[in-house]
């Protein structure tokens, strides 16, 4: 009983916390948000356009189209690229649910493939090639946790089979492939600004990135009910006309204001995340119960890792989660069930265990530890000590 009381008396270490950094940025955030309130335009206004220009400059994108979530960005990108009913899009079995659901929401069919055994958790080109059919229109790799998928192999495969390469780069701001930002190697990509992301808003927000003029134009139309602009209608007078069935996915200007302020410190935050990741790795590499720590897989071209998440593979993952929670340490499980085994795909021909061993193993062993710029080295050491204590007590 005394031991439990001691454990629970320690100050909690949340999985994510931005209170300190947010407070330090508040003067700049306030200037941007005051501008929004002074203008009185709270959705799809001047501040959103300012953010689009800033993200385009940061990433090198010809076009950055702001929308209201990373999930909407995926759906809009797919539709803008011409993906729809009758088409198949190959996605990894190991990813967040939106990777597959966005394909379904675009009217197409997700087809699953395995991830590589290399430790990058990216889509495996050989597994992709095995599931290509005459209905396959696109391949959509996901850049997870800290580095890009193998875009060299996936680009070559897509070109050889005449397929679109679209990138679920929701987590990948700051990641680059031979100098080209994530989302711009293929026909287009996306960013998510969910609060816990490397660049996070106060709520949901997202962005479509592309170098393709036609995809950008269509994405801009789709995010605003399919509207093509104001014109003269001989019956209704001046009206808005919709050329396609779009949706209401306009970004709020308050979110754009917050993101503009935080973008000014993005590279500093990325560097801080790298320092913390290296500290974790130094403490956890080779530790009892830790099967794998993040490593940057070497490619033929230089790549820039960004530690959005610090992901380890561990023995008895769920028991460790409970142990850490008892000590007030927050964690996240990415992802407890592979996409091809999700209940909503029960009728999918790939809905059976054993098809994708690397993805299924990752679902059983992976665990994300606290990682954010406000995390101190002392708290990081506490997390590592708690992990060591768990395995030392269960030898």
Residue pairs with C-beta under 8 A, 6 or more apart in sequence:
4 326
7 326
7 327
7 328
8 326
8 327
8 328
10 327
10 328
10 382
11 328
12 328
12 329
12 330
13 328
13 329
13 330
13 370
13 375
13 379
13 382
13 383
14 330
14 370
15 196
15 330
15 331
15 332
15 368
15 370
16 195
16 196
16 330
16 370
16 372
17 372
17 374
17 375
18 195
18 200
18 372
18 373
18 374
19 374
20 374
21 265
21 269
21 373
21 374
22 29
25 261
25 262
25 265
28 261
28 264
29 257
29 258
29 261
29 262
31 261
32 47
32 257
32 258
32 260
32 261
33 254
33 257
33 258
35 47
35 257
36 42
36 45
36 47
36 253
36 254
36 256
36 257
39 45
39 46
39 47
41 47
41 253
42 252
42 253
42 254
43 250
43 251
43 252
43 253
44 224
44 250
44 251
44 253
45 253
46 253
47 253
47 256
47 257
47 260
48 66
48 250
48 251
48 252
48 253
48 256
50 256
50 260
51 66
51 251
51 256
51 259
51 260
51 263
52 64
52 65
52 66
52 207
53 64
54 260
54 263
55 61
55 64
55 191
55 207
55 209
55 263
56 62
56 63
56 64
58 181
58 263
58 266
59 173
59 181
59 183
59 184
59 209
60 180
60 181
60 184
61 181
61 183
61 184
61 209
61 210
61 211
62 210
62 211
62 212
62 213
62 216
63 208
63 209
63 210
63 211
63 212
63 213
63 215
63 216
63 219
64 207
64 208
64 209
65 76
65 207
65 208
65 209
65 210
65 216
65 219
65 220
65 223
66 205
66 206
66 207
66 223
66 250
66 251
66 256
67 73
67 76
67 205
67 206
67 207
67 208
67 219
67 223
67 249
67 250
67 251
68 204
68 205
68 206
68 248
68 249
68 250
68 251
68 252
69 192
69 194
69 204
69 205
69 206
69 249
70 98
70 170
70 190
70 191
70 192
70 193
70 194
70 204
70 206
71 98
71 101
71 102
71 192
71 206
72 206
72 223
72 247
72 249
73 170
73 190
73 191
73 192
73 206
73 207
73 208
74 98
74 99
74 102
74 168
74 170
74 190
75 102
75 105
75 106
75 247
76 208
76 219
76 222
76 223
76 247
76 249
77 166
77 188
77 189
77 190
77 208
77 210
77 215
77 219
78 89
78 102
78 103
78 106
78 108
78 138
78 140
78 166
79 106
79 218
79 222
80 188
80 208
80 210
80 215
80 216
80 218
80 219
80 222
81 138
81 164
81 166
81 187
81 188
81 215
82 137
83 89
83 103
83 106
83 107
83 108
83 137
83 138
83 164
83 166
84 106
84 107
84 108
85 107
85 108
86 108
86 135
87 107
87 108
87 109
87 135
87 136
87 137
87 138
88 108
88 109
88 110
88 111
88 133
88 135
88 136
88 137
89 103
89 108
89 109
89 110
89 111
89 136
89 137
89 138
89 139
89 140
89 166
90 110
90 111
90 112
90 113
90 123
90 128
90 131
90 132
90 136
90 138
90 139
90 140
91 99
91 100
91 103
91 110
91 111
91 112
91 113
91 123
91 140
91 142
91 168
91 339
92 99
92 112
92 113
92 114
92 115
92 122
92 123
92 141
92 142
92 339
92 359
93 112
93 113
93 114
93 115
93 338
93 339
93 340
93 355
93 356
93 359
93 360
94 115
94 121
94 144
94 335
94 338
94 339
94 356
94 358
94 359
94 362
94 363
95 142
95 144
95 168
95 335
95 339
96 142
96 170
96 334
96 335
97 335
97 339
97 342
98 170
99 110
99 140
99 142
99 168
99 339
100 110
100 112
100 339
100 342
100 345
101 344
103 109
103 110
103 140
104 110
108 137
109 135
110 339
110 345
110 348
111 131
111 133
111 136
111 350
112 131
112 338
112 339
112 340
112 350
112 355
112 356
113 123
113 124
113 127
113 128
113 130
113 131
113 356
114 124
114 127
114 355
114 356
114 357
114 358
114 359
115 121
115 122
115 123
115 124
115 127
115 356
115 358
115 359
115 362
116 122
116 123
116 124
116 150
116 358
117 124
117 358
118 150
118 297
119 292
119 294
119 295
119 297
120 144
120 147
120 148
120 149
120 150
120 297
121 144
121 145
121 311
121 362
122 141
122 142
122 143
122 144
122 147
122 148
122 149
122 150
123 139
123 141
123 142
123 149
123 150
123 154
124 358
125 150
125 153
125 154
125 156
125 157
127 356
128 139
128 154
128 157
129 157
129 161
132 161
132 163
136 161
136 163
137 163
137 164
138 158
138 163
138 164
138 165
138 166
139 154
139 157
139 158
139 163
139 164
139 165
139 166
140 165
140 166
140 167
140 168
141 149
141 150
141 151
141 154
141 165
141 167
141 168
142 149
142 167
142 168
142 169
142 170
142 171
143 149
143 167
143 168
143 169
143 171
143 172
143 175
143 182
144 171
144 309
144 334
145 171
145 294
145 307
145 308
145 309
145 310
145 311
145 334
145 368
146 277
146 294
146 296
146 305
146 306
146 307
146 308
146 309
146 310
146 311
147 175
147 296
147 297
147 303
147 305
147 306
148 172
148 175
148 177
148 182
148 303
150 297
150 299
151 165
151 167
151 177
151 185
151 186
152 299
152 300
152 301
154 165
155 165
155 185
155 186
157 163
158 164
158 165
158 186
164 186
164 187
165 185
165 186
165 187
166 186
166 187
166 188
166 189
167 182
167 183
167 185
167 186
167 188
167 189
167 190
168 189
168 190
169 175
169 182
169 183
169 189
169 190
169 191
169 209
170 190
170 191
170 192
170 197
170 206
171 192
171 197
171 198
171 308
171 309
172 182
172 183
172 189
172 191
172 306
172 308
173 182
173 191
173 197
173 198
173 199
173 266
173 306
174 181
174 198
174 266
174 267
174 270
174 304
174 306
175 181
175 182
175 303
175 304
175 305
175 306
176 182
176 303
176 304
177 185
177 299
177 301
177 303
178 301
178 302
178 303
179 302
181 209
182 189
183 189
183 190
183 191
183 209
183 210
184 209
184 210
184 211
187 210
187 212
187 215
188 208
188 209
188 210
188 211
188 212
188 215
189 208
189 209
189 210
190 206
190 207
190 208
190 209
191 199
191 206
191 207
191 209
192 205
192 206
193 199
193 200
193 201
193 204
193 205
193 206
193 207
193 255
193 259
194 200
194 201
194 204
194 205
195 201
195 202
195 203
196 372
197 308
198 266
198 269
198 270
198 273
198 306
198 308
199 259
199 262
199 263
199 266
199 269
200 262
201 255
201 258
201 259
202 254
202 255
202 258
203 252
203 255
204 255
205 251
205 252
205 255
205 256
205 259
206 251
208 215
208 216
208 219
210 216
210 219
218 244
221 227
221 228
221 243
221 244
221 246
222 244
222 246
222 247
222 249
223 246
223 247
223 249
223 250
224 246
224 248
224 249
224 250
225 240
225 242
225 246
225 247
225 248
226 242
226 243
226 244
226 245
226 246
227 240
227 241
227 242
227 246
228 241
228 242
228 243
229 240
229 241
230 238
230 239
230 240
231 238
231 239
231 240
231 241
232 238
233 239
233 241
262 269
268 373
269 373
270 306
270 307
272 373
273 306
273 307
273 308
273 371
273 372
273 373
274 305
274 306
274 307
276 307
276 310
276 371
276 375
276 377
276 380
277 294
277 307
277 310
277 371
279 377
279 380
280 293
280 310
280 312
280 369
280 371
280 380
280 384
281 293
281 294
283 380
283 381
283 384
284 290
284 293
284 312
284 384
284 387
285 293
287 384
287 387
287 388
287 391
288 388
288 391
288 392
288 395
289 314
289 315
289 316
289 320
289 387
289 390
289 391
290 312
290 313
290 314
290 387
291 312
291 313
291 314
291 315
291 365
292 312
292 313
292 365
293 312
294 307
294 310
294 311
294 312
296 303
296 305
307 371
308 371
309 332
309 334
309 368
309 371
310 368
310 369
310 370
310 371
311 334
311 366
311 367
311 368
311 369
312 366
312 367
312 369
313 362
313 365
313 366
313 367
314 320
314 365
314 367
314 387
315 365
315 391
316 394
317 333
317 364
317 365
317 366
317 367
318 333
319 390
319 394
320 367
320 387
320 390
321 331
321 333
321 367
323 386
323 389
323 390
324 330
324 331
324 383
324 386
324 387
324 390
325 331
327 386
329 370
329 382
329 383
329 386
330 370
331 367
331 368
331 369
331 370
332 367
332 368
333 366
333 367
333 368
334 366
334 367
334 368
335 363
335 366
336 363
337 363
338 356
338 359
338 360
338 363
339 345
340 348
340 350
340 351
340 352
340 355
340 356
340 359
341 351
341 352
341 353
341 360
345 351
353 360
354 360
369 383
370 379
370 380
370 383
